């Protein structure tokens, strides 16, 4: 889903078991709604039905726990950008 007026986007992301993104920032605020599995993010572990919010420019890393894959609905408030802070 993409709103051409605001650049807002929504898409499904699947993290495989143990897959975690490198430390990064986004030039957009973004929310992650956990559909299935467990997500490890900056502040701990989260499961189905939980919503995480990352303000624009915040430093983040997130992904599935070792227990299994996780499916997440990912929403941005404007066009998606990412800047990796580690190689």
N, C-alpha and C positions, 0 to 999 in steps of 0.2 A: 504494500500500500504506500502510495506517495501522494502528498498533497502539493500540486504544482504552485499554489499560491504561497504557502509557508515553508515548503521543503520538508515538512514533517514526514517521517517514514515509520512504517511498522513492518516487521518481518520476523519469521521464526528462525531461531538459531538452535542447532544441536551441538552440544559439547559432548565428546566421547569421554568415557571414564578416565579421570585424571588429567584431562586436557584443561589447561589454564592459560589464559592470554598473558603475554608479557605485560609488564607495567606500562601504562599508557595514559593519555588524556584524550578527551574528545572536544571538538569545537562546538559541541551541542550538549544540552542536557539530555539524559536518556534514562529510561525506566526499563527494568527487566521484570516481567511477570513469569514466575516459575510454574510451568505446566506439569512437568514430571521430573523426577530425580532430585538430586540435591546439588546446590551451588555453593561453592566457597567464594566469598568475596572479602573485601577489605575488613569488614566488621564481623566476620564469622561465617557460619553455615546457615543456609536457608532452604526451605522445601516447598512443595507444591502449594499454590495459593498465595504465596508471599510475593510482595512487590518491593523491589529495590529501586531507589532513586539516586542517580549520580549527577550532581550539578555540573553545568558546563565548566570545563577546565579542571575538574577534580582529578586527582591521581587515582587510578584504579587498576585492579587485576581481578579477574573473575573466571570461573570455569567450574566444571563438574568435579565432584569429589571422586575418590578412588572406588566408591561403591558401585558406580554404574553411570550410564549416560544421563544427561539432563537436557530437557527441551524447554526453551525460554522464548516468550514473546518479547521482542525488543522494540521499544518505541523511542523516537527522537523528537525533539521539539522544533528542529530545523534540519537542513541537510547534514547527513552523517559525514564526519571526518574523524580521523584517528591519527595520533602522533605517538609512536613507540618511544619509550624513555629508556629502554635497554635493547641491546642487539637481539 
